[in-house]
């Protein structure tokens, strides 16, 4: 029996990465990533892990983009 992945399944598992890795994963620029953070109301907020370290939850961003595409 095949199972399908739902947005809720993706959102349960977190996979955090720094901006450079996140941008490479989604094939976007850093300015696009930060613009999404500032302008998209429901975009997953980054996690501040230290004074110079910001992490993004890749699975939460994927779930967000899937839900946006379904609108």
C-alpha positions as CSV (number, residue, x, y, z in Angstrom):
1,X,0.0,0.0,0.0
2,X,1.5,3.3,-1.0
3,X,1.3,6.3,1.3
4,X,1.3,9.9,0.3
5,X,3.1,12.7,2.2
6,X,0.8,15.4,3.4
7,X,1.7,19.0,4.4
8,X,1.2,18.0,8.0
9,X,3.7,15.1,7.7
10,X,6.3,17.5,6.2
11,X,5.6,20.0,8.9
12,X,6.2,17.5,11.8
13,X,9.8,16.9,10.9
14,X,12.2,19.8,11.1
15,X,15.3,20.1,9.1
16,X,17.2,23.4,9.8
17,X,19.8,24.9,7.6
18,X,21.6,28.1,7.2
19,X,20.6,30.7,4.6
20,X,23.2,29.5,2.0
21,X,22.0,25.9,2.1
22,X,18.4,26.9,2.2
23,X,18.8,29.0,-0.9
24,X,20.7,26.2,-2.7
25,X,17.9,23.8,-1.8
26,X,15.2,26.0,-3.3
27,X,17.4,27.4,-6.1
28,X,16.8,31.0,-5.0
29,X,19.0,33.9,-4.0
30,X,19.5,35.1,-0.5
31,X,17.7,38.3,-1.2
32,X,14.7,36.3,-2.3
33,X,14.8,34.3,0.9
34,X,14.9,37.4,3.1
35,X,12.2,39.1,1.0
36,X,9.9,36.1,1.6
37,X,10.6,36.3,5.3
38,X,9.7,40.0,5.3
39,X,6.8,40.1,2.9
40,X,4.9,36.8,3.1
41,X,2.6,36.8,6.1
42,X,2.6,33.1,6.9
43,X,6.2,32.3,5.8
44,X,8.0,30.2,8.5
45,X,10.1,32.5,10.6
46,X,13.8,31.8,10.9
47,X,15.4,30.6,14.1
48,X,18.1,32.8,15.6
49,X,20.6,30.2,16.9
50,X,23.2,32.7,17.9
51,X,24.4,36.3,17.2
52,X,25.6,35.4,13.7
53,X,23.7,32.2,13.0
54,X,20.2,32.1,11.5
55,X,18.5,28.8,10.7
56,X,15.6,28.1,8.4
57,X,13.3,25.0,8.6
58,X,13.5,23.6,5.1
59,X,10.5,21.3,5.6
60,X,8.3,24.1,7.0
61,X,9.2,26.2,4.0
62,X,8.4,23.3,1.6
63,X,5.0,22.9,3.4
64,X,4.4,26.6,3.1
65,X,5.2,26.6,-0.6
66,X,3.0,23.6,-1.2
67,X,0.1,25.3,0.6
68,X,0.6,28.5,-1.4
69,X,0.6,26.6,-4.7
70,X,-2.7,24.9,-3.7
71,X,-4.4,28.3,-3.3
